[in-house]
Amino acid sequence: SYPQITTIILPGSRLTRSDLEWMINETEWVPYLQSFVKKGGRILGLCGGYQMMGVRVADPDGVEGDPGVTEGFGFLPTETQIESAECKIVSPRNGVLFGTDITVDGFELHCGKTWEVDEDMGIKEKTQPLIQFVDKSTGEIHYDGMQCGGNISGTYFHGLLKTKTMRRRLLLPCGYIEQEQAKNASTTEVECDPLDKFAHHLESCGLNFNVLVDMMNLPSN
């Protein structure tokens, strides 16, 4: 049997509205996620997953398909409007987890804008940004993403989970960090890239990369 699930990550999507409608209309994910959250489970939405967690996703210009509006999961009081590739935001980011001195290093990549909406959604918990960063070109402080109730969060920030500290903060059960403060993991640790670690693991299992390279007709290093 699988170990107890503490966190569900909703990843990005090239077709946010289409995938959102599929999840709502053709799967049992919505009631499962709602039950999971009520029991204290954590959900982290990344990029398109962050967009899905709001009230609605609108595509008035039909960038991803037919123009229209799709109802979101409603975990965050946000609304997203899909924009064309010409408006795509691609930028390296260095910031901190909001309200802490825990540093994050990654990049922002998305088509569309997400903002907070003032609607009665029955959300009693206070919301706040997830990431704070400084725009290097202007020196202005900006915020990305949103967190609510300690167990729901979403962001456009890619590379958020590269360090153990951030994984502990965002993926472990609520209250775990407080219970384990004696361990005091460094907030500035630098780790091996997760993909490199995975590659080393595969090598240790006997996977022959040269065979894979030959199958893909790629130049061998």
Backbone as CSV, one residue per row, in Angstrom:
resi,resn,N_x,N_y,N_z,CA_x,CA_y,CA_z,C_x,C_y,C_z
1,SER,0.838,-1.188,0.000,0.000,0.000,0.000,0.878,1.243,0.000
2,TYR,0.339,2.357,-0.516,1.079,3.607,-0.569,1.116,4.261,0.807
3,PRO,2.184,5.029,1.086,2.214,5.759,2.348,1.139,6.837,2.359
4,GLN,0.831,7.351,3.527,-0.198,8.371,3.652,0.152,9.583,2.792
5,ILE,-0.847,10.073,2.065,-0.643,11.241,1.214,-0.765,12.498,2.059
6,THR,0.248,13.350,2.012,0.206,14.605,2.763,-0.005,15.809,1.865
7,THR,0.447,15.712,0.603,0.369,16.848,-0.307,0.066,16.380,-1.725
8,ILE,-0.783,17.134,-2.416,-1.054,16.890,-3.829,-0.543,18.096,-4.602
9,ILE,0.273,17.853,-5.625,0.784,18.921,-6.476,-0.004,18.920,-7.781
10,LEU,-0.603,20.061,-8.096,-1.275,20.241,-9.376,-0.289,20.912,-10.325
11,PRO,0.217,20.212,-11.321,1.256,20.777,-12.192,0.660,21.684,-13.263
12,GLY,1.557,22.199,-14.107,1.130,23.086,-15.169,0.431,22.358,-16.302
13,SER,-0.102,23.136,-17.240,-0.841,22.579,-18.367,-0.694,23.508,-19.563
14,ARG,-0.579,22.943,-20.742,-0.540,23.764,-21.948,-1.938,24.246,-22.329
15,LEU,-2.968,23.531,-21.876,-4.361,23.869,-22.176,-5.143,23.851,-20.869
16,THR,-5.033,24.930,-20.106,-5.569,24.958,-18.754,-7.069,24.713,-18.717
17,ARG,-7.836,25.431,-19.533,-9.295,25.284,-19.478,-9.732,23.893,-19.908
18,SER,-9.117,23.364,-20.947,-9.486,22.036,-21.438,-9.212,20.977,-20.383
19,ASP,-8.044,21.025,-19.766,-7.708,20.040,-18.734,-8.572,20.229,-17.497
20,LEU,-8.882,21.480,-17.169,-9.735,21.763,-16.017,-11.136,21.199,-16.230
21,GLU,-11.687,21.405,-17.416,-13.023,20.875,-17.718,-13.029,19.351,-17.689
22,TRP,-11.944,18.744,-18.172,-11.846,17.281,-18.127,-11.847,16.785,-16.683
23,MET,-11.059,17.433,-15.832,-10.984,17.013,-14.433,-12.327,17.165,-13.731
24,ILE,-13.053,18.245,-14.051,-14.325,18.513,-13.394,-15.435,17.593,-13.903
25,ASN,-15.488,17.409,-15.208,-16.625,16.721,-15.820,-16.443,15.226,-16.028
26,GLU,-15.193,14.775,-16.124,-14.979,13.378,-16.499,-14.179,12.569,-15.487
27,THR,-13.825,13.166,-14.359,-13.098,12.425,-13.327,-13.709,12.705,-11.955
28,GLU,-13.208,12.021,-10.956,-13.671,12.223,-9.582,-12.681,13.058,-8.782
29,TRP,-11.825,13.805,-9.487,-10.795,14.560,-8.792,-11.360,15.671,-7.905
30,VAL,-12.392,16.364,-8.344,-12.891,17.508,-7.576,-13.395,17.089,-6.195
31,PRO,-14.316,16.128,-6.089,-14.739,15.726,-4.740,-13.599,15.150,-3.908
32,TYR,-12.661,14.479,-4.576,-11.513,13.940,-3.838,-10.671,15.068,-3.260
33,LEU,-10.387,16.081,-4.080,-9.585,17.208,-3.612,-10.309,17.963,-2.496
34,GLN,-11.606,18.145,-2.636,-12.374,18.847,-1.609,-12.321,18.094,-0.279
35,SER,-12.473,16.782,-0.344,-12.398,15.969,0.872,-10.998,15.992,1.461
36,PHE,-9.995,15.940,0.589,-8.599,15.952,1.004,-8.270,17.231,1.768
37,VAL,-8.745,18.370,1.258,-8.490,19.655,1.904,-9.195,19.742,3.253
38,LYS,-10.441,19.278,3.311,-11.193,19.327,4.572,-10.507,18.521,5.671
39,LYS,-9.783,17.483,5.278,-9.072,16.652,6.245,-7.700,17.219,6.604
40,GLY,-7.382,18.394,6.045,-6.101,19.024,6.364,-4.990,18.754,5.384
41,GLY,-5.289,18.068,4.275,-4.276,17.795,3.277,-3.814,19.073,2.595
42,ARG,-2.609,19.053,2.094,-2.044,20.233,1.435,-2.134,20.101,-0.084
43,ILE,-2.407,21.229,-0.744,-2.423,21.275,-2.202,-1.522,22.418,-2.646
44,LEU,-0.644,22.123,-3.597,0.240,23.130,-4.171,0.005,23.166,-5.672
45,GLY,-0.456,24.303,-6.174,-0.683,24.468,-7.596,0.474,25.211,-8.244
46,LEU,1.033,24.653,-9.305,2.158,25.264,-10.004,1.727,25.691,-11.406
47,CYS,1.883,26.956,-11.716,1.592,27.514,-13.027,0.121,27.238,-13.399
48,GLY,-0.135,26.377,-14.400,-1.506,26.081,-14.773,-2.308,25.497,-13.625
49,GLY,-1.655,24.729,-12.762,-2.336,24.190,-11.582,-2.783,25.292,-10.642
50,TYR,-1.972,26.344,-10.535,-2.332,27.531,-9.745,-3.563,28.202,-10.346
51,GLN,-3.599,28.324,-11.667,-4.757,28.926,-12.328,-6.028,28.127,-12.042
52,MET,-5.925,26.807,-12.070,-7.095,25.955,-11.832,-7.663,26.092,-10.432
53,MET,-6.836,26.463,-9.468,-7.263,26.499,-8.073,-8.157,27.689,-7.748
54,GLY,-8.290,28.639,-8.680,-9.089,29.822,-8.435,-10.567,29.640,-8.709
55,VAL,-11.271,30.781,-8.779,-12.713,30.780,-9.007,-13.039,30.456,-10.457
56,ARG,-12.266,31.048,-11.377,-12.537,30.825,-12.790,-11.296,31.132,-13.630
57,VAL,-11.279,30.543,-14.830,-10.236,30.802,-15.822,-10.925,31.270,-17.093
58,ALA,-10.582,32.474,-17.549,-11.219,33.053,-18.731,-10.239,33.113,-19.895
59,ASP,-10.764,32.850,-21.071,-9.975,32.939,-22.306,-10.820,33.679,-23.343
60,PRO,-10.986,34.990,-23.173,-11.898,35.748,-24.047,-11.476,35.781,-25.514
61,ASP,-10.178,35.635,-25.778,-9.689,35.708,-27.156,-9.483,34.338,-27.795
62,GLY,-9.808,33.283,-27.077,-9.662,31.945,-27.640,-8.233,31.538,-27.896
63,VAL,-7.324,31.922,-27.004,-5.903,31.598,-27.170,-5.675,30.090,-27.131
64,GLU,-6.366,29.391,-26.228,-6.159,27.954,-26.050,-7.244,27.110,-26.718
65,GLY,-8.211,27.759,-27.352,-9.327,27.023,-27.948,-10.499,27.959,-28.141
66,ASP,-11.706,27.441,-27.947,-12.885,28.282,-28.063,-12.902,29.324,-26.947
67,PRO,-13.246,30.579,-27.273,-13.356,31.605,-26.223,-14.391,31.196,-25.179
68,GLY,-14.144,31.579,-23.936,-15.100,31.254,-22.890,-14.498,31.345,-21.506
69,VAL,-15.300,30.910,-20.532,-14.904,30.945,-19.131,-15.174,29.580,-18.518
70,THR,-14.226,29.075,-17.756,-14.369,27.776,-17.094,-14.279,27.958,-15.593
71,GLU,-15.202,27.357,-14.888,-15.205,27.422,-13.425,-14.013,26.661,-12.869
72,GLY,-13.340,27.277,-11.879,-12.190,26.631,-11.256,-12.579,25.803,-10.051
73,PHE,-11.567,25.276,-9.361,-11.817,24.450,-8.185,-12.319,25.263,-7.000
74,GLY,-11.991,26.562,-6.966,-12.485,27.419,-5.889,-11.738,27.295,-4.582
75,PHE,-10.483,26.837,-4.629,-9.692,26.752,-3.400,-9.048,28.085,-3.041
76,LEU,-8.880,28.956,-4.039,-8.293,30.274,-3.811,-9.195,31.340,-4.426
77,PRO,-9.310,32.519,-3.797,-10.148,33.600,-4.341,-9.426,34.352,-5.459
78,THR,-9.179,33.654,-6.569,-8.449,34.252,-7.685,-9.185,34.020,-8.993
79,GLU,-8.852,34.858,-9.955,-9.365,34.703,-11.319,-8.186,34.855,-12.276
80,THR,-8.203,34.075,-13.343,-7.121,34.112,-14.320,-7.671,34.419,-15.702
81,GLN,-6.939,35.246,-16.448,-7.260,35.472,-17.853,-6.084,35.015,-18.701
82,ILE,-6.349,34.072,-19.603,-5.327,33.559,-20.504,-4.981,34.639,-21.533
83,GLU,-3.679,34.781,-21.807,-3.235,35.759,-22.790,-2.394,35.080,-23.858
84,SER,-2.184,35.775,-24.963,-1.452,35.206,-26.098,0.024,35.037,-25.779
85,ALA,0.705,34.265,-26.622,2.128,33.992,-26.412,2.963,35.266,-26.446
86,GLU,2.464,36.299,-27.156,3.190,37.564,-27.204,3.279,38.219,-25.832
87,CYS,2.371,37.852,-24.928,2.349,38.416,-23.575,3.006,37.491,-22.557
88,LYS,3.651,36.425,-23.050,4.255,35.450,-22.142,5.313,36.102,-21.254
89,ILE,5.281,35.758,-19.982,6.274,36.238,-19.026,7.317,35.147,-18.822
90,VAL,8.553,35.447,-19.138,9.667,34.529,-18.931,10.786,35.322,-18.273
91,SER,11.044,35.034,-17.001,12.044,35.842,-16.295,12.619,35.078,-15.110
92,PRO,13.946,35.121,-14.927,14.541,34.530,-13.724,14.106,35.318,-12.493
93,ARG,13.918,34.629,-11.380,13.469,35.283,-10.157,14.288,34.804,-8.964
94,ASN,14.613,35.726,-8.099,15.217,35.415,-6.804,14.399,36.125,-5.751
95,GLY,13.903,35.390,-4.791,13.068,36.013,-3.775,13.100,35.243,-2.478
96,VAL,12.056,35.464,-1.683,11.928,34.769,-0.403,10.492,34.281,-0.247
97,LEU,10.344,33.227,0.524,9.018,32.778,0.910,8.399,33.877,1.760
98,PHE,7.232,34.349,1.394,6.635,35.523,2.020,6.573,35.384,3.546
99,GLY,7.034,36.431,4.236,7.004,36.446,5.691,8.149,35.719,6.352
100,THR,9.118,35.240,5.541,10.272,34.522,6.092,11.540,35.044,5.425
101,ASP,12.681,34.505,5.850,13.945,34.811,5.178,14.438,33.615,4.367
102,ILE,13.534,32.686,4.063,13.880,31.506,3.284,13.962,31.884,1.806
103,THR,15.141,31.741,1.223,15.346,32.176,-0.147,14.865,31.136,-1.159
104,VAL,14.394,31.643,-2.294,13.975,30.788,-3.402,14.624,31.323,-4.675
105,ASP,15.037,30.413,-5.525,15.743,30.772,-6.749,15.139,29.981,-7.888
106,GLY,14.563,30.675,-8.874,13.932,29.968,-9.978,13.594,30.914,-11.106
107,PHE,12.442,30.678,-11.738,12.039,31.547,-12.835,10.516,31.561,-12.947
108,GLU,10.027,32.630,-13.556,8.600,32.796,-13.791,8.331,32.539,-15.265
109,LEU,7.320,31.719,-15.561,7.003,31.374,-16.938,5.517,31.080,-17.045
110,HIS,4.790,31.930,-17.749,3.349,31.689,-17.917,2.761,32.649,-18.938
111,CYS,1.626,32.256,-19.497,0.821,33.117,-20.363,-0.492,33.386,-19.634
112,GLY,-0.697,34.601,-19.201,-1.920,34.922,-18.484,-1.641,35.681,-17.205
113,LYS,-2.691,36.298,-16.690,-2.593,37.049,-15.448,-3.595,36.510,-14.438
114,THR,-3.158,36.474,-13.176,-4.017,36.004,-12.095,-4.096,37.087,-11.030
115,TRP,-5.297,37.360,-10.562,-5.476,38.383,-9.532,-6.515,37.921,-8.515
116,GLU,-6.495,38.547,-7.342,-7.432,38.204,-6.269,-8.789,38.835,-6.551
117,VAL,-9.849,38.103,-6.260,-11.202,38.605,-6.454,-11.898,38.734,-5.107
118,ASP,-12.752,39.711,-4.998,-13.492,39.971,-3.768,-14.867,39.337,-3.884
119,GLU,-14.917,38.041,-3.642,-16.164,37.297,-3.747,-16.342,36.438,-2.504
120,ASP,-17.595,36.232,-2.121,-17.890,35.399,-0.960,-17.824,33.932,-1.378
121,MET,-16.690,33.296,-1.079,-16.486,31.902,-1.446,-16.551,30.978,-0.240
122,GLY,-16.834,31.564,0.912,-16.856,30.760,2.127,-15.483,30.478,2.667
123,ILE,-14.460,31.183,2.150,-13.098,31.008,2.634,-12.898,31.918,3.842
124,LYS,-12.716,31.324,5.010,-12.580,32.101,6.237,-11.117,32.417,6.557
125,GLU,-10.209,31.614,6.011,-8.802,31.796,6.317,-8.236,33.023,5.590
126,LYS,-7.260,33.647,6.204,-6.602,34.807,5.617,-5.710,34.367,4.464
127,THR,-5.727,35.164,3.393,-4.843,34.870,2.265,-3.668,35.837,2.268
128,GLN,-2.563,35.391,1.712,-1.383,36.237,1.586,-0.529,35.719,0.438
129,PRO,0.395,36.548,-0.064,1.250,36.082,-1.165,2.087,34.881,-0.732
130,LEU,2.596,34.160,-1.726,3.472,33.030,-1.427,4.940,33.427,-1.560
131,ILE,5.265,34.213,-2.588,6.644,34.604,-2.864,6.765,36.127,-2.941
132,GLN,7.842,36.650,-2.393,8.171,38.069,-2.528,9.511,38.189,-3.245
133,PHE,9.573,39.051,-4.253,10.827,39.208,-4.982,10.982,40.652,-5.446
134,VAL,12.196,41.016,-5.822,12.503,42.361,-6.305,12.737,42.301,-7.806
135,ASP,12.049,43.165,-8.541,12.259,43.272,-9.982,13.609,43.935,-10.215
136,LYS,14.556,43.202,-10.805,15.913,43.711,-10.962,15.983,44.909,-11.900
137,SER,15.042,45.032,-12.818,15.079,46.138,-13.770,14.551,47.438,-13.172
138,THR,13.640,47.333,-12.190,13.044,48.546,-11.613,13.350,48.727,-10.137
139,GLY,13.774,47.635,-9.472,14.022,47.710,-8.036,12.760,47.632,-7.202
140,GLU,11.610,47.445,-7.850,10.337,47.393,-7.137,10.090,46.005,-6.538
141,ILE,9.399,45.993,-5.399,9.032,44.734,-4.753,7.739,44.207,-5.376
142,HIS,7.748,42.940,-5.739,6.569,42.296,-6.324,6.244,41.025,-5.537
143,TYR,5.036,40.532,-5.755,4.583,39.322,-5.071,4.024,38.344,-6.096
144,ASP,4.177,37.074,-5.797,3.679,36.043,-6.699,2.950,34.978,-5.895
145,GLY,1.887,34.469,-6.503,1.166,33.362,-5.893,0.316,33.767,-4.712
146,MET,-0.259,32.753,-4.084,-1.125,32.978,-2.932,-1.125,31.736,-2.047
147,GLN,-1.254,31.965,-0.738,-1.417,30.861,0.201,-2.606,31.169,1.097
148,CYS,-3.285,30.125,1.503,-4.520,30.294,2.267,-4.663,29.166,3.274
149,GLY,-4.838,29.540,4.517,-5.120,28.548,5.550,-3.981,27.624,5.908
150,GLY,-2.789,27.870,5.374,-1.643,27.045,5.719,-1.505,25.780,4.902
151,ASN,-2.585,25.345,4.249,-2.494,24.084,3.500,-2.821,24.221,2.020
152,ILE,-3.140,25.433,1.558,-3.445,25.640,0.151,-2.546,26.748,-0.388
153,SER,-1.856,26.491,-1.466,-0.973,27.507,-2.037,-0.809,27.268,-3.532
154,GLY,-0.507,28.354,-4.248,-0.293,28.274,-5.679,0.658,29.364,-6.121
155,THR,1.365,29.134,-7.239,2.363,30.092,-7.679,2.711,29.882,-9.146
156,TYR,3.261,30.932,-9.772,3.842,30.848,-11.107,5.351,30.610,-11.031
157,PHE,5.888,30.509,-9.833,7.333,30.421,-9.604,7.807,28.994,-9.850
158,HIS,8.623,28.790,-10.893,9.171,27.473,-11.197,10.506,27.289,-10.463
159,GLY,10.792,26.071,-10.063,12.015,25.788,-9.321,11.834,25.969,-7.828
160,LEU,10.585,26.062,-7.408,10.272,26.358,-6.013,10.725,25.264,-5.052
161,LEU,10.797,24.037,-5.541,11.036,22.899,-4.647,12.454,22.334,-4.765
162,LYS,13.395,23.143,-5.211,14.758,22.643,-5.402,15.470,22.344,-4.090
163,THR,15.139,23.071,-3.010,15.844,22.861,-1.747,14.983,22.087,-0.753
164,LYS,15.662,21.393,0.126,14.972,20.620,1.156,14.121,21.523,2.037
165,THR,14.630,22.724,2.317,13.902,23.643,3.183,12.537,23.985,2.601
166,MET,12.497,24.310,1.308,11.227,24.654,0.680,10.312,23.442,0.579
167,ARG,10.871,22.276,0.309,10.039,21.075,0.251,9.419,20.793,1.620
168,ARG,10.192,20.990,2.678,9.660,20.785,4.027,8.544,21.789,4.327
169,ARG,8.746,23.020,3.899,7.766,24.073,4.175,6.452,23.872,3.426
170,LEU,6.540,23.412,2.184,5.360,23.383,1.329,4.730,22.006,1.154
171,LEU,5.459,20.946,1.471,4.949,19.610,1.197,4.648,18.776,2.431
172,LEU,5.287,19.071,3.552,5.047,18.274,4.752,3.746,18.699,5.435
173,PRO,3.183,17.844,6.268,1.917,18.179,6.926,2.016,19.473,7.729
174,CYS,0.914,20.203,7.782,0.879,21.449,8.548,1.248,21.173,10.005
175,GLY,2.109,21.999,10.565,2.517,21.842,11.951,3.757,20.993,12.121
176,TYR,4.168,20.281,11.057,5.323,19.400,11.161,6.598,20.184,11.437
177,ILE,6.741,21.312,10.748,7.951,22.122,10.909,8.095,22.578,12.347
178,GLU,6.994,23.029,12.926,7.045,23.499,14.306,7.452,22.374,15.257
179,GLN,6.985,21.165,14.957,7.300,20.024,15.814,8.746,19.578,15.656
180,GLU,9.343,19.899,14.520,10.691,19.434,14.230,11.715,20.568,14.196
181,GLN,11.407,21.687,14.850,12.299,22.846,14.792,13.687,22.552,15.349
182,ALA,13.788,21.545,16.196,15.087,21.214,16.773,16.092,20.807,15.691
183,LYS,15.572,20.306,14.579,16.455,19.883,13.496,17.033,21.082,12.742
184,ASN,16.271,22.191,12.723,16.757,23.462,12.164,17.515,23.307,10.851
185,ALA,16.841,22.876,9.807,17.479,22.788,8.493,17.888,24.176,8.032
186,SER,19.055,24.286,7.403,19.560,25.578,6.939,18.636,26.164,5.882
187,THR,18.392,27.465,5.935,17.541,28.124,4.955,18.312,28.530,3.726
188,THR,19.611,28.281,3.728,20.418,28.693,2.576,21.135,27.522,1.926
189,GLU,20.689,26.312,2.237,21.387,25.144,1.717,21.315,25.086,0.193
190,VAL,22.352,24.548,-0.400,22.385,24.348,-1.843,22.514,22.858,-2.085
191,GLU,21.607,22.318,-2.877,21.590,20.883,-3.090,21.885,20.543,-4.544
192,CYS,22.198,19.284,-4.750,22.349,18.773,-6.105,21.005,18.916,-6.824
193,ASP,21.060,19.257,-8.102,19.837,19.374,-8.884,19.052,18.059,-8.803
194,PRO,17.721,18.129,-8.552,16.921,16.897,-8.418,17.018,15.985,-9.632
195,LEU,17.127,16.569,-10.835,17.230,15.731,-12.028,18.558,14.987,-12.065
196,ASP,19.638,15.642,-11.596,20.928,14.958,-11.509,20.866,13.818,-10.501
197,LYS,20.204,14.064,-9.366,20.069,13.025,-8.346,19.290,11.830,-8.897
198,PHE,18.229,12.137,-9.681,17.433,11.064,-10.270,18.261,10.272,-11.277
199,ALA,19.078,11.000,-12.063,19.931,10.323,-13.039,20.939,9.411,-12.336
200,HIS,21.536,9.892,-11.244,22.480,9.070,-10.486,21.786,7.824,-9.926
201,HIS,20.545,7.996,-9.490,19.783,6.858,-8.960,19.561,5.814,-10.057
202,LEU,19.182,6.292,-11.260,18.959,5.349,-12.363,20.239,4.614,-12.732
203,GLU,21.351,5.339,-12.718,22.631,4.700,-13.007,22.955,3.634,-11.975
204,SER,22.670,3.940,-10.711,22.958,2.974,-9.645,22.081,1.734,-9.756
205,CYS,20.938,1.869,-10.448,20.044,0.729,-10.651,20.432,-0.099,-11.875
206,GLY,21.482,0.363,-12.572,21.962,-0.415,-13.706,21.467,0.044,-15.063
207,LEU,20.778,1.199,-15.115,20.293,1.688,-16.398,21.467,2.108,-17.279
208,ASN,21.476,1.632,-18.513,22.550,1.931,-19.459,22.149,3.141,-20.305
209,PHE,22.731,4.317,-19.990,22.378,5.533,-20.701,22.853,5.503,-22.151
210,ASN,23.925,4.803,-22.407,24.426,4.729,-23.782,23.406,4.068,-24.709
211,VAL,22.700,3.071,-24.182,21.655,2.420,-24.974,20.529,3.406,-25.268
212,LEU,20.156,4.213,-24.260,19.107,5.212,-24.467,19.528,6.246,-25.500
213,VAL,20.787,6.673,-25.421,21.294,7.653,-26.381,21.225,7.096,-27.798
214,ASP,21.614,5.826,-27.965,21.551,5.199,-29.285,20.113,5.128,-29.795
215,MET,19.178,4.813,-28.897,17.767,4.704,-29.298,17.212,6.051,-29.738
216,MET,17.690,7.136,-29.138,17.176,8.480,-29.468,18.004,9.172,-30.533
217,ASN,19.067,8.500,-31.025,19.943,9.082,-32.053,20.519,10.428,-31.624
218,LEU,20.901,10.506,-30.353,21.497,11.727,-29.825,23.003,11.581,-29.773
219,PRO,23.747,12.704,-29.896,25.201,12.616,-29.774,25.601,12.221,-28.366
220,SER,26.523,11.301,-28.231,26.955,10.848,-26.917,28.023,11.801,-26.368
221,ASN,27.945,12.098,-25.043,28.928,12.984,-24.404,30.248,12.239,-24.185
